[in-house]
Amino acid sequence: MIEVLRLERTRVTDKSLPLLAGFPHLRELNLSRTRVTAAGIPSISALTSLVDLGLAGLLLMDESLAPLAGLTGLVRLDLSDNPVS
């Protein structure tokens, strides 16, 4: 059972994100500095076991983060290098 997935600085795109649903026990996910955009964020919101999520350097805006509100177990969220307020 995979609990940690570090994909930072890879060529992951929004198109790949629905595949993450196959990892229901994922606790840590790092997608920092990948090709993920705001359009891919809803796919991440289905990963309700996440406690640590890295989304640094994706150029995400405030409104694109709304789908993450359901991740109530999230303890750490890295949004550095994003134009959020």
Summary of the structure (lengths in Angstrom):
residues: 85
radius of gyration: 11.5
end to end distance: 35.9
largest distance: 35.9
contacts: 233
relative contact order: 0.22
helix: 29%
strand: 16%
